Amino acid sequence: MKILQFPPGHNLLTDLEEKCNELNELHDTLRRAYDLTHTLEEKLDKLEATYSAVLNRYCNAIGTENVPVRYFEYATEGLHVDSDSGDIIFTPWSEEDET
């Protein structure tokens, strides 16, 4: 009876250890990506809130109909689309509403 030996460094335990290390590295990278995404979303939320407040003040000052459409792209409050006509409707809150 002939006994075959596994080549050194290529056994199941070594393979498991390598895969475990690879998985740890990938999971860690993914966690860092999620953390970065969360941080970016928080910054974006704050900036969008500030942007909406400035847009609101601008609309109250010159009238919504006088504001170029591109400025409504990032509006997060008061913006609605009429499903029947497809019109974009921005309803700024009044200065009194802010208090």
Secondary structure, DSSP 8 states (H G I E B T S, - for coil): -------TT-SHHHHHHHHHHHHHHHHHHHHHHHHHHHHHHHHHHHHHHHHHHHHHHHHHHH-GGGS-GGGGTT--SSEEE-TTT--EEE----GGGG-
